[in-house]
C-alpha cells in the first residue's frame, strides 16, 4: 500500500543533503526531483535545495511522518 506524493523541501535538516543521503528508507524512496522548472529522475548526486519539489513513493502509513521530515524545521521551545 503505497502512494506517490509531491513534497516541497523546507526543512533545514535536509537542505544541502544529496538524495543518496536520505533515500531510500524503509518508508519511502525519492523518484523524481524538480529543480528550477526542470524535472529530473532522482539520482544519488542531486543536492536538495529549499523549495525543490520532489516526488516520493511512500508507504501510506508513513505519509504524515515523511511530509513532516521534509517540511518542518526543529521546533523551538515555547517561551
Beta strands, then each sheet from edge to edge (+ up, - down):
strand 1: 2-8
strand 2: 28-35
strand 3: 38-41
strand 4: 53-59
sheet 1: 1+ 4- 2+ 3-
end
